[in-house]
Amino acid sequence: MTVSYQYDVASSTSGGFTRLLFKWKGSLYKLIYKELFIFCLAFAGMSCVYRFVFSEPQKR
C-alpha cells in the first residue's frame, strides 16, 4: 500500500520536510530504528572501552 505525502510536502514549512522523514506510515526509519539503536549502543560501548579501559600500548 502506497502512502502519499504529496500534499504535506507542498504545504510544509521550513522544518516540515524534516518532520515528514519521521512519519511512521511507510517510513524507512520504521524498519531500521531498532537495529540502528542497537548499533549505536554497541558502538558507544566499544568506544568507551577503547578510550577509558585500554592502556596506551593496547590502543596501538
PyMOL Python script that loads the backbone (N, CA, C, O; Angstrom):
from pymol import cmd

cmd.read_pdbstr("""\
ATOM      1  N   MET A   1       0.846  -1.177   0.000  1.00  0.00           N
ATOM      2  CA  MET A   1       0.000   0.000   0.000  1.00  0.00           C
ATOM      3  C   MET A   1       0.890   1.238   0.000  1.00  0.00           C
ATOM      4  O   MET A   1       1.786   1.369   0.833  1.00  0.00           O
ATOM      5  N   THR A   2       0.639   2.128  -0.925  1.00  0.00           N
ATOM      6  CA  THR A   2       1.428   3.342  -1.050  1.00  0.00           C
ATOM      7  C   THR A   2       0.815   4.448  -0.204  1.00  0.00           C
ATOM      8  O   THR A   2      -0.401   4.634  -0.192  1.00  0.00           O
ATOM      9  N   VAL A   3       1.658   5.168   0.493  1.00  0.00           N
ATOM     10  CA  VAL A   3       1.220   6.293   1.307  1.00  0.00           C
ATOM     11  C   VAL A   3       1.658   7.559   0.604  1.00  0.00           C
ATOM     12  O   VAL A   3       2.840   7.726   0.302  1.00  0.00           O
ATOM     13  N   SER A   4       0.714   8.459   0.338  1.00  0.00           N
ATOM     14  CA  SER A   4       1.027   9.680  -0.392  1.00  0.00           C
ATOM     15  C   SER A   4       1.225  10.845   0.574  1.00  0.00           C
ATOM     16  O   SER A   4       0.394  11.104   1.444  1.00  0.00           O
ATOM     17  N   TYR A   5       2.340  11.535   0.396  1.00  0.00           N
ATOM     18  CA  TYR A   5       2.636  12.708   1.212  1.00  0.00           C
ATOM     19  C   TYR A   5       2.758  13.947   0.339  1.00  0.00           C
ATOM     20  O   TYR A   5       3.355  14.942   0.750  1.00  0.00           O
ATOM     21  N   GLN A   6       2.195  13.891  -0.861  1.00  0.00           N
ATOM     22  CA  GLN A   6       2.343  14.984  -1.817  1.00  0.00           C
ATOM     23  C   GLN A   6       1.788  16.295  -1.262  1.00  0.00           C
ATOM     24  O   GLN A   6       2.442  17.331  -1.380  1.00  0.00           O
ATOM     25  N   TYR A   7       0.611  16.275  -0.666  1.00  0.00           N
ATOM     26  CA  TYR A   7       0.025  17.493  -0.115  1.00  0.00           C
ATOM     27  C   TYR A   7       0.839  18.002   1.067  1.00  0.00           C
ATOM     28  O   TYR A   7       1.023  19.210   1.219  1.00  0.00           O
ATOM     29  N   ASP A   8       1.326  17.098   1.898  1.00  0.00           N
ATOM     30  CA  ASP A   8       2.125  17.500   3.058  1.00  0.00           C
ATOM     31  C   ASP A   8       3.418  18.178   2.631  1.00  0.00           C
ATOM     32  O   ASP A   8       3.844  19.148   3.259  1.00  0.00           O
ATOM     33  N   VAL A   9       4.047  17.679   1.572  1.00  0.00           N
ATOM     34  CA  VAL A   9       5.293  18.277   1.091  1.00  0.00           C
ATOM     35  C   VAL A   9       5.021  19.643   0.482  1.00  0.00           C
ATOM     36  O   VAL A   9       5.787  20.582   0.699  1.00  0.00           O
ATOM     37  N   ALA A  10       3.942  19.764  -0.276  1.00  0.00           N
ATOM     38  CA  ALA A  10       3.628  21.027  -0.950  1.00  0.00           C
ATOM     39  C   ALA A  10       3.278  22.132   0.035  1.00  0.00           C
ATOM     40  O   ALA A  10       3.563  23.301  -0.224  1.00  0.00           O
ATOM     41  N   SER A  11       2.671  21.785   1.150  1.00  0.00           N
ATOM     42  CA  SER A  11       2.226  22.807   2.098  1.00  0.00           C
ATOM     43  C   SER A  11       3.088  22.867   3.355  1.00  0.00           C
ATOM     44  O   SER A  11       2.672  23.442   4.360  1.00  0.00           O
ATOM     45  N   SER A  12       4.269  22.287   3.312  1.00  0.00           N
ATOM     46  CA  SER A  12       5.095  22.252   4.518  1.00  0.00           C
ATOM     47  C   SER A  12       5.894  23.535   4.690  1.00  0.00           C
ATOM     48  O   SER A  12       6.146  24.268   3.734  1.00  0.00           O
ATOM     49  N   THR A  13       6.279  23.782   5.918  1.00  0.00           N
ATOM     50  CA  THR A  13       7.111  24.941   6.231  1.00  0.00           C
ATOM     51  C   THR A  13       8.578  24.539   6.135  1.00  0.00           C
ATOM     52  O   THR A  13       8.897  23.478   5.598  1.00  0.00           O
ATOM     53  N   SER A  14       9.461  25.368   6.644  1.00  0.00           N
ATOM     54  CA  SER A  14      10.891  25.077   6.529  1.00  0.00           C
ATOM     55  C   SER A  14      11.285  23.803   7.268  1.00  0.00           C
ATOM     56  O   SER A  14      12.140  23.063   6.782  1.00  0.00           O
ATOM     57  N   GLY A  15      10.700  23.529   8.408  1.00  0.00           N
ATOM     58  CA  GLY A  15      11.019  22.318   9.158  1.00  0.00           C
ATOM     59  C   GLY A  15      10.071  21.170   8.862  1.00  0.00           C
ATOM     60  O   GLY A  15      10.204  20.087   9.433  1.00  0.00           O
ATOM     61  N   GLY A  16       9.127  21.399   7.985  1.00  0.00           N
ATOM     62  CA  GLY A  16       8.127  20.382   7.686  1.00  0.00           C
ATOM     63  C   GLY A  16       8.678  19.158   6.997  1.00  0.00           C
ATOM     64  O   GLY A  16       8.232  18.040   7.254  1.00  0.00           O
ATOM     65  N   PHE A  17       9.648  19.362   6.122  1.00  0.00           N
ATOM     66  CA  PHE A  17      10.211  18.220   5.406  1.00  0.00           C
ATOM     67  C   PHE A  17      10.931  17.282   6.363  1.00  0.00           C
ATOM     68  O   PHE A  17      10.868  16.063   6.206  1.00  0.00           O
ATOM     69  N   THR A  18      11.614  17.846   7.353  1.00  0.00           N
ATOM     70  CA  THR A  18      12.297  17.012   8.347  1.00  0.00           C
ATOM     71  C   THR A  18      11.282  16.193   9.134  1.00  0.00           C
ATOM     72  O   THR A  18      11.519  15.022   9.433  1.00  0.00           O
ATOM     73  N   ARG A  19      10.161  16.803   9.465  1.00  0.00           N
ATOM     74  CA  ARG A  19       9.117  16.066  10.184  1.00  0.00           C
ATOM     75  C   ARG A  19       8.527  14.961   9.318  1.00  0.00           C
ATOM     76  O   ARG A  19       8.130  13.915   9.832  1.00  0.00           O
ATOM     77  N   LEU A  20       8.465  15.187   8.001  1.00  0.00           N
ATOM     78  CA  LEU A  20       7.948  14.150   7.110  1.00  0.00           C
ATOM     79  C   LEU A  20       8.834  12.907   7.111  1.00  0.00           C
ATOM     80  O   LEU A  20       8.342  11.795   6.918  1.00  0.00           O
ATOM     81  N   LEU A  21      10.123  13.087   7.324  1.00  0.00           N
ATOM     82  CA  LEU A  21      11.023  11.936   7.359  1.00  0.00           C
ATOM     83  C   LEU A  21      10.702  11.003   8.514  1.00  0.00           C
ATOM     84  O   LEU A  21      10.974   9.805   8.438  1.00  0.00           O
ATOM     85  N   PHE A  22      10.127  11.539   9.578  1.00  0.00           N
ATOM     86  CA  PHE A  22       9.869  10.742  10.771  1.00  0.00           C
ATOM     87  C   PHE A  22       8.417  10.290  10.895  1.00  0.00           C
ATOM     88  O   PHE A  22       8.029   9.755  11.933  1.00  0.00           O
ATOM     89  N   LYS A  23       7.601  10.498   9.847  1.00  0.00           N
ATOM     90  CA  LYS A  23       6.250   9.940   9.872  1.00  0.00           C
ATOM     91  C   LYS A  23       6.355   8.431   9.760  1.00  0.00           C
ATOM     92  O   LYS A  23       7.173   7.916   8.997  1.00  0.00           O
ATOM     93  N   TRP A  24       5.537   7.726  10.510  1.00  0.00           N
ATOM     94  CA  TRP A  24       5.703   6.280  10.618  1.00  0.00           C
ATOM     95  C   TRP A  24       5.109   5.497   9.458  1.00  0.00           C
ATOM     96  O   TRP A  24       5.606   4.410   9.162  1.00  0.00           O
ATOM     97  N   LYS A  25       4.091   5.980   8.798  1.00  0.00           N
ATOM     98  CA  LYS A  25       3.449   5.199   7.740  1.00  0.00           C
ATOM     99  C   LYS A  25       4.370   5.082   6.537  1.00  0.00           C
ATOM    100  O   LYS A  25       4.692   6.081   5.893  1.00  0.00           O
ATOM    101  N   GLY A  26       4.785   3.884   6.240  1.00  0.00           N
ATOM    102  CA  GLY A  26       5.627   3.642   5.079  1.00  0.00           C
ATOM    103  C   GLY A  26       7.029   4.197   5.210  1.00  0.00           C
ATOM    104  O   GLY A  26       7.699   4.405   4.199  1.00  0.00           O
ATOM    105  N   SER A  27       7.489   4.439   6.410  1.00  0.00           N
ATOM    106  CA  SER A  27       8.784   5.070   6.621  1.00  0.00           C
ATOM    107  C   SER A  27       9.906   4.044   6.664  1.00  0.00           C
ATOM    108  O   SER A  27       9.750   2.959   7.225  1.00  0.00           O
ATOM    109  N   LEU A  28      11.028   4.394   6.070  1.00  0.00           N
ATOM    110  CA  LEU A  28      12.221   3.557   6.146  1.00  0.00           C
ATOM    111  C   LEU A  28      12.733   3.509   7.578  1.00  0.00           C
ATOM    112  O   LEU A  28      13.239   2.480   8.025  1.00  0.00           O
ATOM    113  N   TYR A  29      12.605   4.615   8.295  1.00  0.00           N
ATOM    114  CA  TYR A  29      13.059   4.662   9.685  1.00  0.00           C
ATOM    115  C   TYR A  29      12.305   3.662  10.553  1.00  0.00           C
ATOM    116  O   TYR A  29      12.857   3.147  11.525  1.00  0.00           O
ATOM    117  N   LYS A  30      11.059   3.385  10.214  1.00  0.00           N
ATOM    118  CA  LYS A  30      10.282   2.410  10.975  1.00  0.00           C
ATOM    119  C   LYS A  30      10.901   1.023  10.862  1.00  0.00           C
ATOM    120  O   LYS A  30      10.810   0.222  11.793  1.00  0.00           O
ATOM    121  N   LEU A  31      11.524   0.742   9.737  1.00  0.00           N
ATOM    122  CA  LEU A  31      12.123  -0.569   9.519  1.00  0.00           C
ATOM    123  C   LEU A  31      13.465  -0.732  10.213  1.00  0.00           C
ATOM    124  O   LEU A  31      13.829  -1.841  10.603  1.00  0.00           O
ATOM    125  N   ILE A  32      14.206   0.364  10.371  1.00  0.00           N
ATOM    126  CA  ILE A  32      15.584   0.226  10.846  1.00  0.00           C
ATOM    127  C   ILE A  32      15.852   0.827  12.218  1.00  0.00           C
ATOM    128  O   ILE A  32      16.980   0.729  12.701  1.00  0.00           O
ATOM    129  N   TYR A  33      14.873   1.441  12.865  1.00  0.00           N
ATOM    130  CA  TYR A  33      15.185   2.157  14.107  1.00  0.00           C
ATOM    131  C   TYR A  33      15.670   1.234  15.222  1.00  0.00           C
ATOM    132  O   TYR A  33      16.520   1.639  16.015  1.00  0.00           O
ATOM    133  N   LYS A  34      15.168   0.029  15.306  1.00  0.00           N
ATOM    134  CA  LYS A  34      15.622  -0.890  16.364  1.00  0.00           C
ATOM    135  C   LYS A  34      17.077  -1.290  16.147  1.00  0.00           C
ATOM    136  O   LYS A  34      17.889  -1.255  17.072  1.00  0.00           O
ATOM    137  N   GLU A  35      17.392  -1.669  14.908  1.00  0.00           N
ATOM    138  CA  GLU A  35      18.762  -2.071  14.602  1.00  0.00           C
ATOM    139  C   GLU A  35      19.720  -0.900  14.738  1.00  0.00           C
ATOM    140  O   GLU A  35      20.845  -1.068  15.207  1.00  0.00           O
ATOM    141  N   LEU A  36      19.281   0.284  14.331  1.00  0.00           N
ATOM    142  CA  LEU A  36      20.118   1.476  14.448  1.00  0.00           C
ATOM    143  C   LEU A  36      20.391   1.807  15.912  1.00  0.00           C
ATOM    144  O   LEU A  36      21.509   2.186  16.263  1.00  0.00           O
ATOM    145  N   PHE A  37      19.384   1.669  16.761  1.00  0.00           N
ATOM    146  CA  PHE A  37      19.550   1.924  18.190  1.00  0.00           C
ATOM    147  C   PHE A  37      20.536   0.931  18.808  1.00  0.00           C
ATOM    148  O   PHE A  37      21.399   1.318  19.596  1.00  0.00           O
ATOM    149  N   ILE A  38      20.405  -0.343  18.450  1.00  0.00           N
ATOM    150  CA  ILE A  38      21.322  -1.365  18.967  1.00  0.00           C
ATOM    151  C   ILE A  38      22.742  -1.099  18.480  1.00  0.00           C
ATOM    152  O   ILE A  38      23.694  -1.221  19.251  1.00  0.00           O
ATOM    153  N   PHE A  39      22.892  -0.735  17.204  1.00  0.00           N
ATOM    154  CA  PHE A  39      24.213  -0.428  16.664  1.00  0.00           C
ATOM    155  C   PHE A  39      24.841   0.761  17.388  1.00  0.00           C
ATOM    156  O   PHE A  39      26.024   0.727  17.726  1.00  0.00           O
ATOM    157  N   CYS A  40      24.058   1.804  17.626  1.00  0.00           N
ATOM    158  CA  CYS A  40      24.590   2.990  18.315  1.00  0.00           C
ATOM    159  C   CYS A  40      25.020   2.654  19.739  1.00  0.00           C
ATOM    160  O   CYS A  40      26.053   3.137  20.203  1.00  0.00           O
ATOM    161  N   LEU A  41      24.240   1.831  20.436  1.00  0.00           N
ATOM    162  CA  LEU A  41      24.624   1.411  21.787  1.00  0.00           C
ATOM    163  C   LEU A  41      25.904   0.581  21.768  1.00  0.00           C
ATOM    164  O   LEU A  41      26.787   0.783  22.601  1.00  0.00           O
ATOM    165  N   ALA A  42      26.006  -0.346  20.825  1.00  0.00           N
ATOM    166  CA  ALA A  42      27.207  -1.178  20.730  1.00  0.00           C
ATOM    167  C   ALA A  42      28.424  -0.333  20.374  1.00  0.00           C
ATOM    168  O   ALA A  42      29.505  -0.537  20.927  1.00  0.00           O
ATOM    169  N   PHE A  43      28.256   0.603  19.465  1.00  0.00           N
ATOM    170  CA  PHE A  43      29.360   1.471  19.064  1.00  0.00           C
ATOM    171  C   PHE A  43      29.819   2.341  20.228  1.00  0.00           C
ATOM    172  O   PHE A  43      31.019   2.500  20.454  1.00  0.00           O
ATOM    173  N   ALA A  44      28.864   2.903  20.967  1.00  0.00           N
ATOM    174  CA  ALA A  44      29.210   3.736  22.116  1.00  0.00           C
ATOM    175  C   ALA A  44      29.906   2.909  23.194  1.00  0.00           C
ATOM    176  O   ALA A  44      30.847   3.384  23.829  1.00  0.00           O
ATOM    177  N   GLY A  45      29.453   1.685  23.403  1.00  0.00           N
ATOM    178  CA  GLY A  45      30.087   0.813  24.386  1.00  0.00           C
ATOM    179  C   GLY A  45      31.516   0.475  24.012  1.00  0.00           C
ATOM    180  O   GLY A  45      32.411   0.537  24.855  1.00  0.00           O
ATOM    181  N   MET A  46      31.740   0.117  22.752  1.00  0.00           N
ATOM    182  CA  MET A  46      33.103  -0.198  22.306  1.00  0.00           C
ATOM    183  C   MET A  46      33.999   1.030  22.339  1.00  0.00           C
ATOM    184  O   MET A  46      35.189   0.928  22.637  1.00  0.00           O
ATOM    185  N   SER A  47      33.436   2.177  22.037  1.00  0.00           N
ATOM    186  CA  SER A  47      34.212   3.413  22.082  1.00  0.00           C
ATOM    187  C   SER A  47      34.635   3.739  23.509  1.00  0.00           C
ATOM    188  O   SER A  47      35.770   4.153  23.741  1.00  0.00           O
ATOM    189  N   CYS A  48      33.732   3.557  24.460  1.00  0.00           N
ATOM    190  CA  CYS A  48      34.071   3.811  25.866  1.00  0.00           C
ATOM    191  C   CYS A  48      35.131   2.839  26.362  1.00  0.00           C
ATOM    192  O   CYS A  48      36.043   3.233  27.089  1.00  0.00           O
ATOM    193  N   VAL A  49      35.020   1.573  25.974  1.00  0.00           N
ATOM    194  CA  VAL A  49      36.035   0.590  26.367  1.00  0.00           C
ATOM    195  C   VAL A  49      37.378   0.985  25.785  1.00  0.00           C
ATOM    196  O   VAL A  49      38.388   0.954  26.488  1.00  0.00           O
ATOM    197  N   TYR A  50      37.407   1.353  24.520  1.00  0.00           N
ATOM    198  CA  TYR A  50      38.662   1.728  23.868  1.00  0.00           C
ATOM    199  C   TYR A  50      39.291   2.954  24.530  1.00  0.00           C
ATOM    200  O   TYR A  50      40.501   2.989  24.753  1.00  0.00           O
ATOM    201  N   ARG A  51      38.475   3.951  24.843  1.00  0.00           N
ATOM    202  CA  ARG A  51      39.010   5.205  25.378  1.00  0.00           C
ATOM    203  C   ARG A  51      39.389   5.129  26.851  1.00  0.00           C
ATOM    204  O   ARG A  51      40.403   5.698  27.255  1.00  0.00           O
ATOM    205  N   PHE A  52      38.590   4.436  27.659  1.00  0.00           N
ATOM    206  CA  PHE A  52      38.768   4.506  29.105  1.00  0.00           C
ATOM    207  C   PHE A  52      39.347   3.244  29.744  1.00  0.00           C
ATOM    208  O   PHE A  52      39.882   3.319  30.850  1.00  0.00           O
ATOM    209  N   VAL A  53      39.259   2.102  29.092  1.00  0.00           N
ATOM    210  CA  VAL A  53      39.715   0.853  29.691  1.00  0.00           C
ATOM    211  C   VAL A  53      41.088   0.452  29.164  1.00  0.00           C
ATOM    212  O   VAL A  53      41.946   0.027  29.937  1.00  0.00           O
ATOM    213  N   PHE A  54      41.303   0.583  27.869  1.00  0.00           N
ATOM    214  CA  PHE A  54      42.580   0.170  27.284  1.00  0.00           C
ATOM    215  C   PHE A  54      43.696   1.125  27.674  1.00  0.00           C
ATOM    216  O   PHE A  54      43.491   2.334  27.783  1.00  0.00           O
ATOM    217  N   SER A  55      44.879   0.561  27.883  1.00  0.00           N
ATOM    218  CA  SER A  55      46.060   1.390  28.144  1.00  0.00           C
ATOM    219  C   SER A  55      46.643   1.844  26.802  1.00  0.00           C
ATOM    220  O   SER A  55      46.203   1.402  25.740  1.00  0.00           O
ATOM    221  N   GLU A  56      47.627   2.722  26.866  1.00  0.00           N
ATOM    222  CA  GLU A  56      48.228   3.241  25.632  1.00  0.00           C
ATOM    223  C   GLU A  56      48.828   2.145  24.744  1.00  0.00           C
ATOM    224  O   GLU A  56      48.611   2.168  23.532  1.00  0.00           O
ATOM    225  N   PRO A  57      49.580   1.180  25.310  1.00  0.00           N
ATOM    226  CA  PRO A  57      50.095   0.107  24.432  1.00  0.00           C
ATOM    227  C   PRO A  57      48.990  -0.748  23.802  1.00  0.00           C
ATOM    228  O   PRO A  57      49.150  -1.241  22.686  1.00  0.00           O
ATOM    229  N   GLN A  58      47.880  -0.923  24.507  1.00  0.00           N
ATOM    230  CA  GLN A  58      46.778  -1.715  23.957  1.00  0.00           C
ATOM    231  C   GLN A  58      46.062  -0.982  22.832  1.00  0.00           C
ATOM    232  O   GLN A  58      45.489  -1.621  21.950  1.00  0.00           O
ATOM    233  N   LYS A  59      46.085   0.330  22.846  1.00  0.00           N
ATOM    234  CA  LYS A  59      45.421   1.109  21.803  1.00  0.00           C
ATOM    235  C   LYS A  59      46.178   1.056  20.480  1.00  0.00           C
ATOM    236  O   LYS A  59      45.609   1.349  19.428  1.00  0.00           O
ATOM    237  N   ARG A  60      47.440   0.690  20.523  1.00  0.00           N
ATOM    238  CA  ARG A  60      48.248   0.672  19.293  1.00  0.00           C
ATOM    239  C   ARG A  60      48.196  -0.640  18.583  1.00  0.00           C
ATOM    240  O   ARG A  60      48.825  -0.800  17.537  1.00  0.00           O
TER     241      ARG A  60
END
""", "prot")
cmd.dss("prot")
cmd.show_as("cartoon", "prot")
cmd.util.cbc("prot")
cmd.orient("prot")
